[in-house]
Amino acid sequence: MRRSTKQTQVQAYILDARRGSIRPCGQHDTPAAEATAPTRLRGAAAARKLVQASTIGLVSISEAAPPRPSHTVRADNDNDKITRPRYEMGFSYIIEHMEEDEPVDPSTGVPAGKTLPRWVELEYTHMLTFAGPTSTVLFTHLSPSASASLSTTFSSDKAPASAFLPRAKAECHTAGVLDLLKERGIPLEKVCLLDPKAESELSPKDGDGRFSCFLFGGILGDDPPRDRTAELRVLGFPARRLGPVQMTTDTALGVSKIVVEDGVPLEKIPYTDHPTITFNARESVEMPFRYIADAKGEPRLPPGMKEHLHEDLNQSFEF
């Protein structure tokens, strides 16, 4: 039985949510034609300049970032090296949104609360940081109200930990992924579906240019979870898996970026599985997902997520 998102967003996230990510994919930025890349700014000053150069509204910091120089990575299980095109820009990461909007107030015809649950907004915003300033994250299959709400969230995000971090360009679309791919002339074979049932694991070799987009599929708030990736699986996308442990949507995107752009094999990425988030001496919660671990071994949660989980946990005990 499906519960409403408002009723189960805490339980769904904490106990059983099925994640993936999917969004319409756009063609990634065209490589710069210049033979010499501009000098890359470094440190906080660079981050601030990138932020200042971004447009207000949809995040577009990637347009201010210099092209990434070519680099060589070693492929999994062999000695072949993969050299990417010189000055190649980042990939497009598509998040096909499958979560329903918040319940509508029958007296007004608009959502009773926010169109999108806060935890969805936090994860989607975190994806922009994970993807980095040379990439684009496309959110597809949004309702008109969700698209407007998400665009506002991206333009007004004030999370202290990410305020000056370079972020990917974001696009919000009401069209589904197939319509967007057709509109932009992107063939299915250039889009890699991240599917837990795929035969092959994602590897650095998948970042050699065979794919231009990485598509994430799943349901964000079902209890019990359903295999919504199956809706995309039947469309014929080439697929890869990210390992045996379920990840949050933002983690799945972050892991994919580390593999295909940074050239790090899945098994070399530091993870923390099912971490316990402690709020105080009496309150904590175990998260049923795999996360990328930071230098201290702690899960890389979206800025503001820990506070949000604590608030929702307290609300769940109110009568």
N, C-alpha and C positions, 0 to 999 in steps of 0.2 A: 504494500500500500504506500503510495507516495504522500509524504507529508508536505505541507507548505514550506517554502524556503524560510519564511519568517519564523516558523515554529521550530525548525530543525537546523538552522545554520550553524549553531554551536555544535550540536551532536553530529551533524553531517561532517563538519570539518574535523572535529576532534576524534570521532569514533570510526567513521566509515566512508567518507566521501571518495568517489571515484574520480581521479584526475587525468587530465591530458591537457592539451591545449590545442586550439585550432583557430585559426584566423585566416582571413583572406590574404593571399600572398601577393605582394607587389613585386615587380621586377626590382632587383636590388640596384643600388646606384651605379651609374655608368662610371668605369674607371677614368681617372683624369688623363688627359692627353699629354700633359707636360712630361718631359723626360726626367725632370727633377722635381721631387716632392717638396713642398714648402716645409720649412723647419717646424717640427712639432713642439708646441708649447708644453711645458711640464708643470706638474704640481697644482696647487690650489689656484694659482693665477690662471693657468690654462683652463681649469674647470670653470672658473668664473667667467672667463671670456667666452667660452663655448656657450654657457648659459645665457649670457648677454646677447650672443649672436642668434640664439634660437628665437623662433617666432612665439608670440603669445597666442595660446590656443592649443592646437595639437603640437606636441613636442616635435621639434625638427632640428635638434642639435646636430644630428648626423650631417646635415648640410654644411655645417661650419667646420667639420672635422677634416683634416687632411687625409688623403688616401693612404691606406696601409701599405708599406713596402712589402715586397715578396719575401717569403720565408720558406724554409724547408722543414718538413716534419717527417719522422720515421713512422712507417706504417706498422700496424699490429702484425705480429707473427712472421715478419719477413724483413729483409734488409733493404727493400725498395724505398727510395725516398720520393716524396711528393713535393714538387715545387709549384706553388700557386702563381697565377699570372701577376706580373709586376703591377703594383698600385691597385690591386683588387680591393673593392669595397666589401662590406659585410653582406651577409645573406638576408633574406626576408624570412621572418618567422611568423607563421599564420596560426592564429588561435580561433578555431571555429566555436563560437559561443553556443552552448547548449543548455544553459541554465535559464529557467523561466524568470520573468520579472517578478517583483514583489506583488502580492495580491492587490487587486484594484479595489478601491473604496467605491461601492456601488452608488453612493450618493453624489460623488464627484466625477467618477470615471477615470481617476488617476490613481497611481499606486499610493497605498496608505502611508508608506514610509519612503525610503529611497528606492529608486528603480532597481538598483543593483545592491545586493548585500555589501556591507562595508568590507568583509573579508575578501570578497571578489575584487573590489576596487584596489585593495592593498596588494593582492597578488598580481593583478594586471599591471599596476604601477611598478612593482618590483621587477617585472619582466623587462622593462625598458632599461633598467640599470644593468641587469644581467646581460642583455644583448649588446650593450655598448654603443658608442656614438657613430660607428660606421655601419650599423645595421638598421633594419626597419621591422617593426612589429605591427602586424595587421590583425585587427579584431573584426571578424566577420559574423554574419548571421545575428546581428544585434537588432533588437526592436528599435524603432525611432527614438523612443524615450531613453532607452539604455545607451544608445549611441551618443545622444546629447549629454546624458549624465556622465558618461565615461570621458568624453572630450573635456567637459568642465573639470572633472577630477584631475586629468593630466595637466591641465593648464594652471590649476590652483593648488597643486600638491605642495604642502609645506613641511613634509617630514624632515626633521632636522638632519637625520643621518644621510639623506640623499639630496639635500637642497642644492649642493654645488657639484654633484657627481654628473659627469657626462652621460647622457641617456640616448637611447635609440629614438629615431623618429617613430611616431605612432600614427596609425590610420584607423579610423572607426568606420565600419561599413554595415549597412543593413542587408546587403546582398550576401548570399552564401558563397562558399569558396569556389564552387564550380563556375558560377556566374562571373565571379571576379577573374578567375583564371582565363576564361573565354574572352572576356573584355580586354584583357591585357596580352592576349596571345601567348600564354604560357602553357606548354604541353604538359600533360599529366606526368610524363616520364622525368620531368625536371623538378618534380615535387616529391619529397620524401615524407611519407607518413610515419610518425612515431607510434608504433603499435606494439603493445606488450605481447601479442601473439605472432609477431614477425619471426621468420626463420633466422635472420642474421642480426647481429648486434651492430649498432652504429660504431663506426671507426673513423680515424683521421682520414682514411682514403676517401670517405664520402664527402670530404671538403675539397676535393681536387677539381671541382667544376662540373661534375656529373649532375649535381643538383643546384638549383638556384633558390629553392624555397624548402622550408621544413615545416610540416603541418602537424599540429597536435590535436588529437581528438579525445573526447571523453565527456562525461557528465560531471557537473560541479557540485551538485547537491542532492543526489538521490540517496534514499535510505529505505530499503537496501540498494546497493549500487547496481548499475546495469552496464553492460558492455556496449556503450554507445559508439565506441570506435568502429564497431561493425558496420555502422551506417556509411563510413568512409572507406572501410576495407573493401567493400564490394565494388567500389568505383574504379579500382585498378591502379591505384597509386603504388609505386615501389615502396617497400616498407622496411623499417629497422626497429629494433627494440633497444631499450635502455637498461636492461637488466631485470632481475627477478622481483625486486622490491618496488612497490608502488610509490610514486613521487607526487608532490604537489605540482600544479601546473607551472608555477614559476621555477621550481627546481628542475623540472624536465627541460624547460627551455634553457636554463643556465647550464645544465650538463651538456646539452646538445651543442651549445656555443663553444664550450671548453673543448669538446672533441673535434668538431669540424673546423673551427677557426683557430684555436690555440694548438691543435695537434696533440692533445693529451688523450690517451686511450681511457676507456671507461674504468678499467681496473686501477688506474693510477690516480683517479680523482678521490680526494678525501671525503668520506661520507660519515653521517651519523644516522643510524636507523632507530626509529621509534623513540625519539628522545623525550625525556620528561621535562616539561616546562614548569619551573617552580616560581610561584608568585610570592609566597611568603612561607612562614614556618608551617602553616596549616593547609595551604592550598597549592595544588600542582595538578598537572594533567599530562598524560602520555599521548603523544601524537603518533598516529598509526602510519607514518610515512617515512620515506628516506629523504634526507636533506644533504646539501653540500655543507661540509664542516668548515668553520673558520679556523684561524691559527690556534685557537684555544680548544678546538674540538666541539665547539657549540654550533647548533644549527643556524644557517643563514636564513633567518626569518625576514619577511618584509618589514621595513620600519613601521612601527605602530601596531604590528600584529599581536605581540605579547600583551599589550595593554588592552587591545580589543578582545582577545580571548578571555582575559580576566574579567572584563566587564560583562561579557556574555555568560560566563560561568556564574557570576553573581546573580544575574538576572534569571538564570534557569532555576535558582533556588528561591526566588521570590514567589509568594503565594497571595 
